[in-house]
Amino acid sequence: MADQYDLLVIGAGPGGYVAAIRGAQLGMKVAIVEREHMAGICSNWGCIPTKALLRSAEIYGHMSHAKDYGLTATQFGFDLDGIVKRSRAIAAQMNNGVQFLMKKNKIDIIWGKLP
């Protein structure tokens, strides 16, 4: 990790990580400070995992109306743990993708928070 940076970005959400990448593309020495997860609240706990949960519910709804489509699906159910696991895996994939972009663009990640 460097002692000096041209750009220090606080927060690795959608605005922060994009700003950090752009700074690196412009030739700056960049660091990003994040307290918990890369990619921000939306990608880790809000929008993206919620959409994954909703998609599982949507598919379950389609299955319960299979007959309307000329299909037969008499026995089906759901595994709540499996649904949540899928949602968390999608969030982890987003998180890992942003971490890869930081590495690819030679951006230092400083884990922590301001006092």
Secondary structure, 3 states (H helix, E strand, C coil): CCCCCCEEEECCCHHHHHHHHHHHHCCCCEEEEECCCCCHHHHHCCHHHHHHHHHHHHHHHHHHCHHHHCCCCCCCCCCHHHHHHHHHHHHHHHHHHHHHHHHHCCCEEEECCCC
